[in-house]
Amino acid sequence: MDQGGEVVRPKVAGGRAGDPFAPIADFGFLSDCETTALVAPSGNIEWMCLPRMDSPSVFGSILDRDAGYFRVGPAGVEVPAAQRYIPGTMVMETTWWVHGGWLVVTDALLMGPWHHETERSHTHRRAPTDYDADHVLLRMVRCVNGQVQVRLDCMPVFDYGQTPARWEHTGSGYHEAVARGNGIGLRLTTDMNVGFEGSLATSRTLLKQGEARFVALSWSEHEAPSSYEDAQERLVWTVHHWQHWLDRGRFPDHPWRSHLQRSALTLKGLTFAPSGAVAAAATTSLPETPGGDRNWDYRYTWIRDSTMALWAFYTLGYDWEANDFFYFITDVAEAAEGKLQIMYGLDGREELPESTLEHLSGYDNARPVRIGNEAYMQAQHDVWGAIIGSIYLFVRKRDRLDDRLWKIVVKQVEDALANWRIPDCGMWEVRGEPQHFTSSKIFCWVAAERGARLARVRGDQDRAVRWQDAADEIHADVLANALDERGVFTAHYGATTLDASALLIPLLGFLPADDKRVRETVLAIADELSEDDLVLRYRATETDDGFESEEGTFTICSFWLVSTLVMIGELERARALCEKLLSYASPLQLYAEEIDPHTGRHLGNFPQAFTHLALINAVMQVIMAESEEHQPPLA
């Protein structure tokens, strides 16, 4: 700080200040299931929050070029020759060509064995596993040919770019350094010689063919690797961990299998292991409109995601992950007693106050930059159907319903029945006037209809009859008020506009896929609510969502369209759309929330859990339909 108290951020040669922003889709995603990081093509860590993925950032240059970064790579060269994940893992390799040599940088958030053998964890609420986050970001550098000048630049800026680091050496040499800020202690450990230029820790070394170095950044009591050999051993452990985890899944022998596997790994990476919650995305405020103001914090978990998440995990054979998320959902439902919120913190906290960070310029100047999410206070009627649908999926695998779950079922069904006639903000969290949204009514129907099924499992015939009667009433009300003159479902009662959430009607079983109204709705959305085949949530110019700006197509809605096209018998069209959507995947097979249909540019927070959940659903629908088509007639 200067004498006036103003934060002074050093401009360092080779640093990130003033550099252009990489396309959202070009980032790599790292995770240890507690912390996440985004790696730019330049080899720069541009987003990392500590100690959890929803904590303040330590490296935040994806939102402002002065908000902290950590680069390891060749000096003077930014553009890599190639990037990939080591197959079946969350470990990234970036390969560089420079005049005179080739370099490979391997990045991982290390996983290790379970750490709490002699004392209990203060954060874990789910059953312990055989593995645990090491709380270490490891970066390995290897010269595979010729010789390469390597540079290490690590400039943390704590608390979303507000507090520059103050480095100091530890130990007797130049291989360890520590920095502290905002309650976080960082330790840099490397076999390179590190010096300081203000808040920048930096090193430079020449590597010749066959030579290698390591650098580790750690932030807990768990030790970082102390040598290259130690680092290599722990990297191999991490690689094997992810490959063993993936091997537990059930994936069809199909050309699209790699997309299913990467989606499964991404969902696992977005899961906060101590609680089982699945974050909607790893980032905040990546814009849904280039340079626009549709910028939200998605580092929380939405109840709405629960049913689809459970379906995806169960379908791919990851029952443990499905159950952990389910237990998180039931934890917050039980704690709520009164009103269940639409979203929660990854630790189950209820209050997520929204504020703007005026000191950050935003991704490619898209402002405001927001933290927290005011939508947690909204009334959204999909929440009851989502949780009852999740309980129904869970119970269906066990055919029993214990007292704890039954108490939650009764409370949530009764809340749905008490509120379904009231307008709400809808599943898209519009900030305009509440409406009688069609999707909200349908989710209330799900709560009553699945609740009636659960009551029959429980043996409570009185509630089963009463709830089924209520489900029938909601069903009739929707059919009487949510259809236009063509027999197509509209966004809300009294509207003529379309909404992609109507694609959930056959997916949730509200009407069978062979119903003419379902077919007409699916085809209307495909033909009238799409841009270059990709589906919008709604036409922003026709919907009072509180904003005037446009937005991209919502990729989850496009995958919903794939699933519903399969269901109405349009398999060829579904497959063609699915192939097109898969072609829009990032180079590392990741997805943001939205896609610009004209440029293919990814928009919104990244990577987006809901998109990957819908991908799994859609791809499996197509594969299963094709399998049935090609079976012998008497099989």
C-alpha positions as CSV (number, residue, x, y, z in Angstrom):
1,M,0.0,0.0,0.0
2,D,1.1,3.6,-0.5
3,Q,1.0,6.1,2.3
4,G,-2.6,7.0,1.4
5,G,-3.7,3.5,1.9
6,E,-4.3,2.7,-1.8
7,V,-3.5,-0.8,-2.9
8,V,-0.6,-0.8,-5.3
9,R,-0.4,-3.8,-7.6
10,P,3.0,-4.2,-9.4
11,K,3.1,-4.3,-13.1
12,V,5.6,-7.1,-13.8
13,A,7.2,-7.9,-17.2
14,G,5.8,-11.1,-18.4
15,G,2.8,-10.7,-16.0
16,R,-0.8,-10.8,-16.9
17,A,-1.8,-7.2,-16.6
18,G,-3.2,-5.9,-19.9
19,D,-3.2,-9.4,-21.6
20,P,-6.3,-10.3,-23.6
21,F,-8.9,-12.6,-22.0
22,A,-8.9,-16.2,-23.3
23,P,-12.2,-17.6,-24.6
24,I,-14.2,-19.2,-21.8
25,A,-14.2,-22.6,-23.6
26,D,-10.4,-22.6,-23.8
27,F,-9.9,-23.0,-20.0
28,G,-9.0,-26.3,-18.4
29,F,-10.7,-27.3,-15.2
30,L,-8.9,-28.8,-12.2
31,S,-10.5,-30.1,-9.0
32,D,-9.7,-32.1,-5.8
33,C,-13.4,-32.0,-4.8
34,E,-12.9,-29.2,-2.4
35,T,-11.0,-26.6,-4.4
36,T,-11.2,-25.9,-8.2
37,A,-8.9,-24.0,-10.6
38,L,-9.2,-22.8,-14.2
39,V,-6.1,-23.0,-16.4
40,A,-5.8,-20.7,-19.4
41,P,-4.2,-21.9,-22.6
42,S,-1.1,-19.7,-21.7
43,G,-0.5,-22.0,-18.7
44,N,-1.8,-19.4,-16.4
45,I,-4.0,-20.3,-13.4
46,E,-6.6,-17.5,-13.7
47,W,-9.2,-18.6,-11.2
48,M,-8.7,-20.3,-7.9
49,C,-10.6,-19.8,-4.6
50,L,-9.3,-20.9,-1.2
51,P,-9.9,-22.9,0.8
52,R,-13.1,-23.9,-1.0
53,M,-14.5,-23.3,-4.4
54,D,-17.0,-20.7,-3.1
55,S,-14.4,-18.9,-1.0
56,P,-12.8,-15.5,-2.1
57,S,-10.3,-15.9,-5.0
58,V,-6.6,-16.0,-4.6
59,F,-6.0,-16.0,-8.3
60,G,-8.7,-14.0,-10.0
61,S,-7.3,-12.6,-13.3
62,I,-10.2,-14.2,-15.3
63,L,-12.2,-11.3,-13.8
64,D,-9.5,-8.6,-13.7
65,R,-6.0,-8.8,-15.1
66,D,-4.6,-7.4,-11.8
67,A,-6.5,-9.9,-9.5
68,G,-3.8,-12.6,-9.2
69,Y,-2.3,-15.3,-11.4
70,F,0.1,-18.3,-11.4
71,R,1.9,-19.2,-14.6
72,V,4.4,-21.9,-15.3
73,G,5.6,-22.3,-18.8
74,P,8.2,-21.3,-21.4
75,A,9.5,-17.8,-21.3
76,G,8.2,-15.6,-24.1
77,V,5.8,-18.1,-25.5
78,E,2.0,-18.0,-24.6
79,V,0.3,-20.2,-27.2
80,P,0.7,-24.0,-26.5
81,A,1.0,-26.7,-29.2
82,A,-1.6,-28.8,-27.5
83,Q,-3.6,-29.4,-24.3
84,R,-5.3,-32.5,-23.0
85,Y,-6.3,-34.4,-19.9
86,I,-4.4,-37.5,-19.1
87,P,-7.1,-40.0,-20.2
88,G,-9.6,-40.8,-17.4
89,T,-8.4,-38.1,-15.1
90,M,-8.6,-34.5,-13.9
91,V,-4.9,-34.0,-14.6
92,M,-3.9,-31.7,-17.4
93,E,-1.0,-31.7,-19.7
94,T,0.0,-28.6,-21.8
95,T,2.7,-29.1,-24.5
96,W,4.7,-26.2,-25.8
97,W,7.0,-25.7,-28.7
98,V,9.6,-23.0,-28.6
99,H,12.5,-22.3,-30.9
100,G,15.0,-25.0,-29.8
101,G,12.9,-27.3,-27.7
102,W,9.6,-28.9,-26.5
103,L,8.2,-28.6,-23.0
104,V,5.4,-30.4,-21.1
105,V,3.6,-28.8,-18.1
106,T,1.4,-31.2,-16.0
107,D,-1.1,-29.6,-13.6
108,A,-3.1,-31.3,-10.9
109,L,-4.9,-30.6,-7.6
110,L,-3.5,-33.5,-5.7
111,M,-5.6,-36.3,-4.2
112,G,-4.2,-38.5,-1.4
113,P,-5.4,-41.2,1.0
114,W,-7.8,-40.3,3.7
115,H,-6.0,-37.9,6.1
116,H,-8.0,-38.2,9.3
117,E,-7.1,-41.6,10.8
118,T,-6.2,-40.3,14.3
119,E,-8.7,-37.4,14.5
120,R,-12.0,-36.5,13.1
121,S,-12.4,-34.0,10.2
122,H,-14.0,-30.7,11.2
123,T,-15.6,-30.3,7.7
124,H,-16.7,-33.7,6.4
125,R,-20.3,-34.7,7.0
126,R,-20.5,-37.6,4.6
127,A,-19.0,-41.0,5.2
128,P,-15.2,-41.1,4.8
129,T,-13.8,-42.6,1.7
130,D,-10.4,-44.1,0.9
131,Y,-9.2,-40.8,-0.6
132,D,-9.1,-37.1,0.3
133,A,-8.0,-33.7,-1.0
134,D,-4.3,-33.0,-0.4
135,H,-4.9,-29.2,-0.6
136,V,-1.9,-29.0,-3.0
137,L,-1.7,-27.5,-6.5
138,L,1.1,-29.3,-8.2
139,R,2.8,-28.1,-11.5
140,M,5.4,-30.4,-13.1
141,V,7.7,-29.2,-15.9
142,R,9.6,-31.5,-18.2
143,C,11.8,-30.7,-21.2
144,V,11.3,-33.5,-23.7
145,N,13.5,-32.3,-26.5
146,G,16.2,-29.6,-27.0
147,Q,16.3,-26.9,-24.4
148,V,13.7,-24.4,-23.1
149,Q,13.9,-21.4,-20.8
150,V,11.2,-21.9,-18.1
151,R,9.6,-19.1,-16.1
152,L,7.5,-19.4,-12.9
153,D,5.4,-16.4,-11.9
154,C,3.1,-16.6,-8.9
155,M,1.3,-13.5,-7.8
156,P,-1.6,-14.2,-5.5
157,V,-4.0,-11.3,-4.7
158,F,-6.2,-12.3,-1.8
159,D,-9.9,-11.5,-1.3
160,Y,-11.0,-11.1,-4.9
161,G,-8.0,-9.0,-5.9
162,Q,-8.0,-6.6,-3.0
163,T,-4.9,-7.7,-0.9
164,P,-1.6,-8.3,-2.6
165,A,0.6,-11.1,-1.2
166,R,3.7,-10.4,1.0
167,W,6.2,-13.2,0.3
168,E,9.1,-14.3,2.5
169,H,11.5,-17.1,2.3
170,T,11.5,-20.0,4.7
171,G,14.2,-22.6,5.3
172,S,17.8,-22.1,4.5
173,G,17.7,-21.6,0.7
174,Y,15.5,-20.3,-2.1
175,H,13.2,-23.2,-2.5
176,E,10.4,-22.4,-0.1
177,A,8.3,-19.2,0.4
178,V,5.2,-18.3,2.3
179,A,2.5,-15.6,1.8
180,R,-0.4,-14.8,4.0
181,G,-3.6,-12.8,3.5
182,N,-7.3,-12.9,4.3
183,G,-6.8,-15.7,6.7
184,I,-5.1,-17.9,4.1
185,G,-1.5,-19.1,4.3
186,L,0.2,-20.1,1.0
187,R,3.4,-22.1,0.8
188,L,5.3,-22.3,-2.4
189,T,7.7,-25.3,-2.6
190,T,9.9,-25.9,-5.6
191,D,13.3,-27.2,-6.8
192,M,13.8,-24.0,-8.7
193,N,15.3,-20.9,-7.0
194,V,12.6,-18.4,-6.2
195,G,13.0,-14.6,-5.7
196,F,10.5,-11.8,-5.1
197,E,9.5,-8.7,-7.0
198,G,7.0,-7.0,-4.8
199,S,4.0,-9.4,-4.5
200,L,5.4,-11.6,-7.3
201,A,7.3,-14.8,-6.5
202,T,9.3,-15.6,-9.6
203,S,11.9,-18.0,-10.9
204,R,13.7,-18.7,-14.2
205,T,15.7,-21.7,-15.2
206,L,17.0,-23.4,-18.4
207,L,15.9,-27.0,-18.9
208,K,17.6,-29.4,-21.2
209,Q,16.3,-32.6,-22.7
210,G,15.3,-35.1,-20.0
211,E,15.4,-32.5,-17.2
212,A,12.4,-31.7,-15.1
213,R,11.3,-29.4,-12.2
214,F,8.3,-29.1,-9.9
215,V,6.5,-26.4,-8.1
216,A,3.8,-27.0,-5.5
217,L,1.4,-24.5,-3.9
218,S,-0.2,-25.7,-0.6
219,W,-2.6,-24.1,1.9
220,S,-3.2,-26.5,4.8
221,E,-1.4,-28.6,7.3
222,H,-0.9,-31.3,4.7
223,E,2.7,-31.3,3.5
224,A,3.5,-30.4,-0.1
225,P,5.9,-32.6,-2.1
226,S,9.5,-32.0,-1.0
227,S,11.3,-33.3,-4.0
228,Y,10.7,-34.0,-7.7
229,E,10.6,-37.8,-6.9
230,D,8.0,-37.1,-4.2
231,A,6.0,-34.9,-6.5
232,Q,6.1,-37.5,-9.2
233,E,4.9,-40.3,-6.9
234,R,2.0,-38.2,-5.6
235,L,1.0,-37.2,-9.2
236,V,0.9,-40.9,-10.2
237,W,-1.3,-41.5,-7.1
238,T,-3.7,-38.8,-8.3
239,V,-3.8,-40.1,-11.8
240,H,-4.6,-43.6,-10.6
241,H,-7.2,-42.2,-8.2
242,W,-9.2,-40.6,-11.0
243,Q,-8.8,-43.6,-13.4
244,H,-10.0,-46.0,-10.6
245,W,-12.9,-43.7,-9.9
246,L,-13.9,-43.6,-13.5
247,D,-13.6,-47.3,-13.8
248,R,-16.4,-47.7,-11.3
249,G,-18.9,-46.2,-13.8
250,R,-20.9,-47.9,-16.4
251,F,-20.3,-46.4,-19.9
252,P,-21.6,-47.8,-23.1
253,D,-19.2,-48.9,-25.8
254,H,-20.1,-46.0,-28.1
255,P,-18.2,-43.2,-30.0
256,W,-19.8,-40.7,-27.6
257,R,-18.5,-42.5,-24.5
258,S,-15.6,-40.0,-24.0
259,H,-18.2,-37.2,-23.6
260,L,-20.1,-39.2,-21.0
261,Q,-16.8,-39.9,-19.1
262,R,-15.6,-36.3,-19.2
263,S,-19.1,-35.1,-18.0
264,A,-18.9,-37.6,-15.2
265,L,-15.5,-36.4,-14.2
266,T,-16.6,-32.8,-14.3
267,L,-19.6,-33.5,-12.1
268,K,-17.4,-35.2,-9.7
269,G,-15.0,-32.3,-9.8
270,L,-17.9,-29.9,-9.0
271,T,-18.9,-32.0,-6.0
272,F,-17.9,-30.6,-2.7
273,A,-16.8,-33.8,-1.0
274,P,-17.3,-32.8,2.7
275,S,-21.0,-32.2,2.2
276,G,-21.9,-34.0,-1.0
277,A,-23.3,-30.9,-2.6
278,V,-22.8,-30.3,-6.4
279,A,-21.9,-26.8,-7.3
280,A,-23.7,-25.3,-10.3
281,A,-20.4,-24.1,-11.7
282,A,-16.8,-23.3,-10.6
283,T,-17.0,-19.5,-11.3
284,T,-18.8,-16.3,-10.7
285,S,-19.7,-13.5,-13.2
286,L,-18.6,-15.0,-16.5
287,P,-21.0,-13.2,-18.7
288,E,-24.1,-14.7,-20.4
289,T,-23.9,-11.8,-22.9
290,P,-20.5,-10.5,-24.1
291,G,-19.8,-7.3,-22.2
292,G,-23.3,-7.5,-20.7
293,D,-24.7,-7.5,-17.2
294,R,-26.1,-11.0,-16.9
295,N,-23.3,-12.0,-14.6
296,W,-24.1,-14.3,-11.6
297,D,-22.4,-16.3,-8.9
298,Y,-23.0,-20.0,-9.5
299,R,-20.7,-21.5,-6.9
300,Y,-23.7,-22.8,-4.9
301,T,-26.0,-25.8,-5.2
302,W,-29.5,-25.6,-6.5
303,I,-32.2,-28.0,-5.2
304,R,-33.6,-28.0,-8.8
305,D,-30.5,-29.9,-10.0
306,S,-31.0,-32.7,-7.6
307,T,-33.4,-35.0,-9.5
308,M,-31.3,-34.8,-12.7
309,A,-28.1,-35.2,-10.8
310,L,-29.3,-38.3,-9.1
311,W,-30.6,-39.7,-12.4
312,A,-27.2,-39.1,-14.1
313,F,-25.1,-40.6,-11.3
314,Y,-27.4,-43.6,-10.9
315,T,-27.5,-44.2,-14.6
316,L,-23.7,-44.2,-14.9
317,G,-23.3,-46.4,-11.8
318,Y,-22.1,-43.8,-9.3
319,D,-24.5,-44.6,-6.5
320,W,-22.1,-43.3,-3.8
321,E,-22.0,-39.8,-5.4
322,A,-25.8,-39.8,-5.9
323,N,-26.4,-40.8,-2.3
324,D,-24.0,-38.2,-1.0
325,F,-25.8,-35.5,-2.9
326,F,-29.2,-36.9,-1.8
327,Y,-28.1,-36.9,1.9
328,F,-27.0,-33.2,1.5
329,I,-30.4,-32.4,0.1
330,T,-32.2,-34.1,2.9
331,D,-29.9,-32.4,5.4
332,V,-31.0,-29.0,4.3
333,A,-34.6,-30.0,4.0
334,E,-34.6,-31.3,7.5
335,A,-32.8,-28.2,8.8
336,A,-35.3,-25.9,7.0
337,E,-38.3,-27.2,9.0
338,G,-40.2,-24.2,7.5
339,K,-39.5,-22.9,4.0
340,L,-37.1,-24.8,1.8
341,Q,-34.9,-22.5,-0.3
342,I,-34.1,-22.9,-4.0
343,M,-30.3,-22.9,-3.4
344,Y,-27.7,-23.2,-0.6
345,G,-24.1,-22.8,0.1
346,L,-21.9,-25.9,-0.5
347,D,-21.8,-26.3,3.3
348,G,-25.6,-26.0,3.6
349,R,-25.6,-22.4,4.7
350,E,-28.8,-20.5,4.0
351,E,-27.7,-16.9,3.6
352,L,-26.0,-16.0,0.3
353,P,-26.1,-12.2,0.3
354,E,-25.4,-10.7,-3.1
355,S,-23.0,-7.8,-3.6
356,T,-20.9,-6.3,-6.4
357,L,-17.1,-6.0,-6.5
358,E,-16.7,-2.6,-8.0
359,H,-12.9,-2.8,-8.1
360,L,-12.9,-5.6,-10.6
361,S,-13.2,-4.8,-14.3
362,G,-15.0,-8.2,-15.1
363,Y,-14.2,-10.8,-17.7
364,D,-13.5,-8.9,-20.9
365,N,-15.1,-5.8,-19.2
366,A,-18.4,-7.4,-18.5
367,R,-19.7,-5.8,-15.3
368,P,-20.9,-6.0,-12.6
369,V,-18.9,-8.7,-10.9
370,R,-21.2,-10.3,-8.4
371,I,-20.6,-12.5,-5.4
372,G,-23.4,-14.2,-3.5
373,N,-26.8,-14.7,-5.2
374,E,-29.9,-12.8,-4.3
375,A,-32.0,-15.5,-5.9
376,Y,-31.8,-17.6,-2.7
377,M,-34.6,-15.4,-1.4
378,Q,-36.9,-15.9,-4.4
379,A,-40.1,-18.0,-4.3
380,Q,-39.7,-20.7,-6.9
381,H,-42.3,-23.5,-6.8
382,D,-40.1,-26.1,-8.6
383,V,-38.2,-26.7,-5.3
384,W,-40.8,-29.0,-3.9
385,G,-41.1,-31.2,-7.0
386,A,-37.3,-31.4,-7.3
387,I,-36.8,-32.7,-3.7
388,I,-39.8,-35.1,-3.8
389,G,-38.6,-36.4,-7.2
390,S,-35.2,-37.0,-5.7
391,I,-36.6,-38.8,-2.8
392,Y,-38.7,-40.9,-5.1
393,L,-35.6,-41.9,-7.2
394,F,-33.7,-42.8,-4.0
395,V,-36.6,-44.8,-2.5
396,R,-37.3,-46.6,-5.8
397,K,-33.9,-48.2,-5.6
398,R,-34.6,-49.5,-2.1
399,D,-38.4,-50.0,-1.9
400,R,-38.5,-48.6,1.6
401,L,-39.1,-45.2,3.2
402,D,-37.9,-44.5,6.7
403,D,-39.3,-42.1,9.2
404,R,-36.8,-39.3,8.6
405,L,-37.5,-39.2,4.9
406,W,-41.2,-39.6,5.3
407,K,-41.3,-36.5,7.6
408,I,-39.6,-34.5,4.8
409,V,-42.0,-35.9,2.2
410,V,-45.0,-34.8,4.2
411,K,-43.7,-31.3,4.9
412,Q,-42.7,-30.7,1.3
413,V,-45.8,-32.1,-0.4
414,E,-48.0,-30.1,1.9
415,D,-46.0,-26.9,1.2
416,A,-46.4,-27.5,-2.6
417,L,-50.2,-28.0,-2.2
418,A,-50.5,-24.9,-0.1
419,N,-48.7,-22.7,-2.6
420,W,-49.2,-24.0,-6.1
421,R,-51.9,-21.5,-6.9
422,I,-49.6,-18.6,-6.1
423,P,-47.5,-17.0,-8.9
424,D,-43.7,-17.3,-8.5
425,C,-40.4,-16.3,-10.2
426,G,-40.1,-19.5,-12.2
427,M,-37.2,-21.9,-12.7
428,W,-35.2,-19.3,-14.6
429,E,-35.2,-16.9,-11.6
430,V,-36.6,-13.9,-13.5
431,R,-36.4,-10.7,-11.7
432,G,-39.5,-9.3,-13.2
433,E,-43.1,-9.7,-11.9
434,P,-44.1,-13.1,-10.6
435,Q,-46.2,-15.2,-12.9
436,H,-48.1,-18.5,-13.0
437,F,-45.3,-20.3,-14.8
438,T,-46.2,-23.5,-16.4
439,S,-43.0,-25.3,-15.3
440,S,-43.7,-24.3,-11.7
441,K,-47.2,-25.8,-11.8
442,I,-45.7,-29.0,-13.3
443,F,-43.1,-29.3,-10.5
444,C,-45.9,-28.9,-7.9
445,W,-47.7,-31.7,-9.8
446,V,-44.5,-33.8,-9.5
447,A,-44.5,-33.1,-5.7
448,A,-48.1,-34.3,-5.3
449,E,-47.9,-37.2,-7.8
450,R,-44.6,-38.6,-6.6
451,G,-45.7,-37.9,-3.0
452,A,-48.8,-40.1,-3.6
453,R,-46.5,-42.9,-4.9
454,L,-44.3,-42.6,-1.8
455,A,-47.4,-42.6,0.5
456,R,-48.4,-45.9,-1.1
457,V,-44.9,-47.3,-0.4
458,R,-45.3,-46.0,3.2
459,G,-48.8,-47.6,3.5
460,D,-50.5,-44.3,4.2
461,Q,-53.5,-44.7,2.0
462,D,-55.3,-41.6,3.2
463,R,-52.5,-39.3,2.1
464,A,-52.0,-41.3,-1.1
465,V,-55.6,-40.6,-2.1
466,R,-55.6,-36.9,-1.0
467,W,-52.3,-36.2,-2.7
468,Q,-53.3,-38.0,-5.9
469,D,-56.5,-36.0,-6.0
470,A,-54.4,-32.8,-5.6
471,A,-52.1,-33.9,-8.4
472,D,-55.1,-34.5,-10.7
473,E,-56.4,-31.0,-9.8
474,I,-53.0,-29.4,-10.7
475,H,-52.8,-31.4,-13.9
476,A,-56.3,-30.3,-15.0
477,D,-55.5,-26.6,-14.1
478,V,-52.3,-26.7,-16.3
479,L,-54.2,-28.2,-19.2
480,A,-56.9,-25.6,-18.9
481,N,-54.6,-22.6,-18.7
482,A,-51.2,-23.2,-20.2
483,L,-52.1,-24.2,-23.8
484,D,-52.4,-21.8,-26.7
485,E,-54.9,-22.1,-29.5
486,R,-52.5,-24.6,-31.3
487,G,-52.4,-26.9,-28.3
488,V,-48.8,-25.8,-27.5
489,F,-47.7,-25.2,-23.9
490,T,-46.7,-21.6,-23.2
491,A,-44.3,-20.0,-20.7
492,H,-47.0,-19.1,-18.2
493,Y,-50.8,-18.7,-17.9
494,G,-52.2,-16.2,-20.3
495,A,-49.0,-16.0,-22.4
496,T,-48.5,-16.7,-26.0
497,T,-44.7,-17.0,-25.7
498,L,-42.7,-20.2,-25.6
499,D,-40.4,-21.4,-22.8
500,A,-37.9,-24.2,-23.1
501,S,-38.9,-25.5,-19.6
502,A,-42.0,-27.0,-21.3
503,L,-39.6,-29.7,-22.6
504,L,-39.7,-31.1,-19.1
505,I,-43.3,-32.2,-19.6
506,P,-42.5,-35.6,-21.1
507,L,-39.2,-35.9,-19.1
508,L,-41.1,-35.6,-15.8
509,G,-44.0,-37.7,-17.0
510,F,-46.6,-35.0,-16.8
511,L,-47.9,-36.3,-20.2
512,P,-46.9,-39.3,-22.2
513,A,-44.5,-38.6,-25.2
514,D,-47.2,-39.8,-27.7
515,D,-49.6,-37.1,-26.6
516,K,-50.3,-34.7,-29.5
517,R,-49.8,-31.7,-27.2
518,V,-46.3,-32.9,-26.2
519,R,-45.3,-33.5,-29.8
520,E,-46.6,-30.1,-30.9
521,T,-44.8,-28.4,-28.0
522,V,-41.5,-30.1,-28.7
523,L,-41.6,-29.3,-32.4
524,A,-42.7,-25.7,-31.8
525,I,-39.7,-25.1,-29.5
526,A,-37.4,-26.8,-32.0
527,D,-38.7,-24.6,-34.8
528,E,-39.6,-21.3,-33.1
529,L,-37.4,-21.0,-30.0
530,S,-34.1,-22.0,-31.6
531,E,-31.3,-20.2,-33.3
532,D,-29.4,-22.3,-35.7
533,D,-30.9,-25.4,-34.1
534,L,-29.8,-24.4,-30.5
535,V,-32.5,-23.6,-28.0
536,L,-33.1,-20.4,-26.1
537,R,-34.7,-20.4,-22.7
538,Y,-37.2,-17.8,-23.9
539,R,-37.1,-14.8,-26.2
540,A,-35.6,-12.1,-23.9
541,T,-37.5,-9.4,-25.8
542,E,-40.8,-11.1,-25.0
543,T,-40.2,-11.9,-21.3
544,D,-40.0,-9.6,-18.3
545,D,-36.9,-11.0,-16.7
546,G,-35.6,-7.7,-15.3
547,F,-33.0,-7.1,-18.1
548,E,-32.9,-5.6,-21.5
549,S,-29.9,-7.4,-22.9
550,E,-30.0,-10.6,-25.1
551,E,-28.4,-13.9,-24.1
552,G,-27.0,-16.9,-25.8
553,T,-28.8,-20.3,-26.3
554,F,-29.0,-22.4,-23.1
555,T,-27.1,-25.6,-23.8
556,I,-29.1,-27.5,-21.2
557,C,-32.3,-26.7,-23.1
558,S,-30.7,-27.9,-26.3
559,F,-29.9,-31.2,-24.7
560,W,-33.5,-31.4,-23.3
561,L,-34.7,-31.0,-26.9
562,V,-32.5,-34.0,-27.9
563,S,-34.1,-36.1,-25.1
564,T,-37.6,-35.1,-26.0
565,L,-37.1,-35.6,-29.8
566,V,-36.1,-39.2,-28.9
567,M,-39.2,-39.6,-26.8
568,I,-41.6,-38.4,-29.6
569,G,-40.0,-40.7,-32.1
570,E,-37.8,-38.2,-34.0
571,L,-34.6,-40.2,-33.5
572,E,-32.8,-39.1,-36.6
573,R,-33.4,-35.4,-35.8
574,A,-32.4,-36.1,-32.2
575,R,-29.1,-37.7,-33.2
576,A,-28.3,-34.9,-35.6
577,L,-28.8,-32.3,-32.9
578,C,-26.8,-34.3,-30.4
579,E,-23.9,-34.6,-32.8
580,K,-24.1,-30.8,-33.4
581,L,-24.1,-30.1,-29.7
582,L,-21.2,-32.4,-29.0
583,S,-19.2,-30.7,-31.7
584,Y,-19.6,-27.4,-29.7
585,A,-17.8,-28.9,-26.7
586,S,-14.6,-27.1,-25.7
587,P,-11.3,-28.7,-26.8
588,L,-11.3,-30.5,-23.4
589,Q,-15.0,-31.6,-23.8
590,L,-16.3,-29.0,-21.3
591,Y,-19.3,-26.8,-21.5
592,A,-20.2,-23.4,-20.2
593,E,-23.9,-22.5,-19.6
594,E,-24.7,-21.0,-23.0
595,I,-23.5,-21.0,-26.6
596,D,-23.7,-18.2,-29.1
597,P,-25.3,-20.1,-32.0
598,H,-23.7,-17.9,-34.6
599,T,-20.1,-18.1,-33.4
600,G,-20.0,-21.2,-31.2
601,R,-18.6,-19.0,-28.4
602,H,-19.2,-20.3,-24.9
603,L,-20.9,-17.9,-22.6
604,G,-21.7,-17.9,-18.8
605,N,-20.1,-19.7,-15.9
606,F,-17.8,-22.6,-16.5
607,P,-17.8,-25.5,-16.4
608,Q,-21.6,-25.8,-15.9
609,A,-23.0,-28.8,-14.0
610,F,-26.5,-28.5,-15.3
611,T,-25.2,-28.7,-18.9
612,H,-23.2,-31.8,-18.3
613,L,-26.2,-33.4,-16.5
614,A,-28.4,-32.8,-19.4
615,L,-25.7,-34.1,-21.8
616,I,-25.6,-37.4,-19.9
617,N,-29.4,-37.7,-20.1
618,A,-29.6,-36.8,-23.8
619,V,-26.7,-39.0,-24.9
620,M,-28.0,-42.0,-23.0
621,Q,-31.5,-41.5,-24.5
622,V,-30.1,-41.5,-28.0
623,I,-27.8,-44.5,-27.4
624,M,-30.6,-46.6,-25.7
625,A,-33.0,-45.7,-28.5
626,E,-30.5,-46.8,-31.1
627,S,-29.8,-50.0,-29.3
628,E,-33.5,-50.9,-29.1
629,E,-33.8,-50.1,-32.8
630,H,-31.1,-52.4,-33.9
631,Q,-32.0,-55.3,-31.7
632,P,-33.4,-58.5,-33.4
633,P,-37.3,-58.4,-33.4
634,L,-37.6,-61.3,-31.0
635,A,-34.8,-60.2,-28.6
